Amino acid sequence: MAIISAEKVKFYYENYENSDNQGNTPQKPVLDSIDLEIKKGEFVAVLGHNGSGKSTLAKHFNAMLLPSGGRVLVGGRNTADENEIYEIRRMVGMVLQNPDNQIVSTIVEEDVAFGPENLGVEPGEIRRRVDEALKTVGMYDYRLHAPHKLSGGQKQRVAIAGILAMRPECIVLDEPTAMLDPKGRKEVLDTISRLNREQGITIVLITHYMDEAAAADRVVVMESGRILLDGTPREVFSHVDKLRQVGLDVPQPTELCYELRKHGIPLPEGVLTAEECVAALSMLLEETYADN
């Protein structure tokens, strides 16, 4: 069952710098006839270089942006219907790149309570939701701290807790680790992976990190406002040359095996992780020594 459906979605930003003498404003398509279904419980990573349209697409999933053509359905609700916006934004929470842009309070637990308070949740239930959300992201011990004193990874986990307290069915994260160090990146990725695995929350992760995409169930690659590739990480990252042509890399273990195969070393395709790469090389060495 699809929780999000994009049907022939087009989107234009008006380019006022290039208007003609008649005042008509030419428009450049940012999304060009996107068809995409995201099933309930999936973990989907969306890749693409800057300007590919991936963040614009993400903002359509909770009606931050509305299509210029086509439609987006969230749980069967049309994002263009003003009467459905409240329920759509309850179902689909959005976590932005800079956690400071989502922090509204001077105390962590008050910040997490902000969303459910706006939903009109009764105080006792808010207390339960805030505690549960902070425990889920491993930030309960910091509930009385000032958010601005936290690390980047901790701030992003508080932002995720704020979304969790609204009980969404899907969380869309727009490059949430782009401003974080490796430790913060790991904290956030571990958190969203656990939410997907243990609670069945649908995750849509916009990222430019190949290792993050490799952890997803499915990878969608965008280029010039269109979907270039869509499949499992193994399927998508097997297209090394095609990804390089649009300015994207592949996970380092995948690239290493790819380059070795080009030089005649018989390694399997579909290697994603360092562990798989080590296993493949170990097996090759064992076979070589056995033959000798």
N, C-alpha and C positions, 0 to 999 in steps of 0.2 A: 504494500500500500504506500503510495507516494504522500509524503507530508508537504513537499514543495514541488510544484510543476511550473516550468516556464514554457510557454507556447508561442513560438514565432516572435519572441521578444525583441523589439528594437528600442534603442534609446539614443537621443541626440542631446548634446549640449550646444546651446546657441553660441555661435562665434561672432560676437559683436564687432571684433576688430576688422572683419572682412565684409561688412555690409556694403551693398551696392548703392548707386545713386538714388534708387527708388526706396531705399530704407529696408529692402528685403535682406534678411540675414541668412546666408548660406549655412547649412547645418552639416556637421561631420558626424557620421554614425559611430557611437562608442560601442553599442551592441547591435549586432546585425543578424536578425532572425535566429535567436537562440532557442533551441529546444533542449530541455533538460528536466529530468525527473530525479528527485532525491527521495529515497525510500525511508520510511520510519526506522530508526535504529542504525542507519548507516553512518560511517565515518568517511566523509568525502573531503579530499584535499583539492583545492583549485590552484593551479600554477599558471604563471604567465609573467613575462617581463613587464616593466612599467609601461602603462599605456595600452596593455592588452585588453583591458575591460574587466578584469577579475574583481576589483573592488567595487566598481559600478554595479556589476551583477549581484554581488553580495548585498548591497544596499537595497536591492529590489526584493530581497527575501523577507524583510520585515517592514516593507512599505516606506522606508526612508526615501526611496525614489520610486516613481511610478513609470511604467513603460510608455514610450511614445507610440508604440505599436505592439500588437499582440497582448498577452495577458500573463499575469503570475497568480497562481492559486496557492494558498497556504491552508492545508486541511480542507480543501474544497472552497475556501473563501477567496473572492477576488480582491486583490490588494487595491484596486481602483474604486471599490465600494467604501465610501466614507463610514458607513454604518458598521463595517467589519474591522476597521483599523484597530480598535481597542483589543479585540480578541486575537487578531493576527499578531500584535506586538506582545501579547501575553504568551502566545504559543512559541514565538521565535524571538529569542533574546540576542542582542548584538553586543559584542565586545570589540572595542576599537584598538587601534595600534598603540596609542598613548594612554595609559591608564589614568594619568592625571586629568584627562578630559572627561572621565566618568566619575571621578571622586567629588562628592558634593558636601561632605561633612568633615568635621575635625576629629571624629572618633570612628574607628573602624566599624563597630557594631551599628552605629547610627547610619553610617553610609550604606551598609547592607540592608538596613530596614527601610531605606528611602523608597525603593520600588514597591514593596508590598503595602506600604502606607498609602502610596498613590493609587493602589488598586482597591483601597478601602477594606483591607483585611483587618479583622479585629485584633486588638493588642496582644492577647494571649497567644494567638496563632502566629503573629509576627515574631514574638519572642522565640517560639519553637522553630520557626523557619530560619531565623537569623542564626541561632545556635547550630542547627543542623547544617546549614550552608557553610558556615565557617569551619565546622569539623570536617566536612566533606573535602574542602580544599586545603586542610591542614593549617588553618589560620585562627583557630579558636583561642589559642593562648595569647593572641594579639588583639583580642576583641576590644580592649580598652586603650589601645595605642593610638597615636596620631598617624594617619595614613602617610603624611608627607615625610615621616621618619623611617618608612619602610623601604626595602630595596625594590628595584623595578619588578622583579619576579613576584615578590610578595604583594605589591600593589596590584599587579595583574590578576593574581589569585583572589584578592579582595573584590576586584571588578567582576570576576566570574561568580564569586559568592553572591554579589548583589543581583546578578541575573538569576542564579539558582533559587534565590529566595522568592522569586516570582513564579516558580514552578513551571518553567518552559518545557516544551516537548523537543525543542531544537535550539541549539546555540550556534550562531554564526560568528566566527572570530576573524576579523580583518587584520591580518599580519600582526597578531598579538605579541610575537616574540621579536619583532624587528628592532626594537630599542633595547633589548636585553642582552646580558652577557651569557656565556654558555650555561652557567649554573641556573640563571633565571629562566632560560629557554627550556631546560630540562624540567624544572619545577612546573612550568605551565603545560608542557606537552604531556608529562606524566599525569597531571590533573585531568586534562580533557580526555585522555585515553581511558582513564579509570571511570570517568563519568559515562562514557560511551559503553564501556565493557560491563560495568557493574549496575548502572541505572538505566541503560538502554536509551540514553538521551542522544538524539541525532546531532551529529557534529558536522559543520561545514567550516573547514579551515582554509582561509586564504593565506598562502605562504609563498616565499621564494626560496625556502630551504628544502633541498631535495631529501634530506634525511627525515624531515618532518612529514613530507608527502609519502615517503616509503612506509611510514607507520600506519597509514590510512587503509581502509578497505578498498578504496577506489580513488583514482586520480583523474581529474579533468584538466586538460591543458588548453589555455586560451591564447589566441593570436589574432590581433586586429579585429577584436570584437566578435570573433567566431570560435567555436569549439574545434580545436585541431585534433585532439586525442581524448579518448574516454575509455577507461578500463581499469583493471587491477594494476597495482604498482609494477608488478612483473611485466605485464603486457605493455604498459606505457613506457617504462624505462628501457625496454628492449629496442625502442626506436631511437637509438643514440644519435645517429646522423640527423634525423628529422628534428630532434630537440635542439641540437647544436645549430641548425639552420635558423632557428627562431631565437637564438641567444640564450638558451637554457642548458644547464648542465644535467648530469645524472649523478646518483650517489657514487661516492668514490670507489667502493668495492665493485660496482657495476662497470665503471669506467676502466678500472685496472684490468678486469677480466676481458673486457672488450678489446683493449689495446694488446693484451697478450694473445688473444685469438687472432688478431690481425697479423701477428708475427708467427703464426703457425702453431701456437701452443694450444692443445685441445682442452679447453675449459668450457664448462656448460654455460648456456645463456640463462638469463633470469636471475643471476646472483644480485642480491640487494644489500645484504648486511656484511659486516666485517667477519662475523662468525661463519657465514656461508662461504665467503671468499677463502678463509683459512681452511675450511673443510674441503673445498674443491682443490686447493693447492696441495693439501696433505695427501688426498687420494691420488692425485697425479704423481706425486713423488713416490708414494708407495708402489704404484703400478710400474713406474720407471725402474725403481730398484729391483722389483720382482722380476722384471724382464731381463735385467742384467745379471 
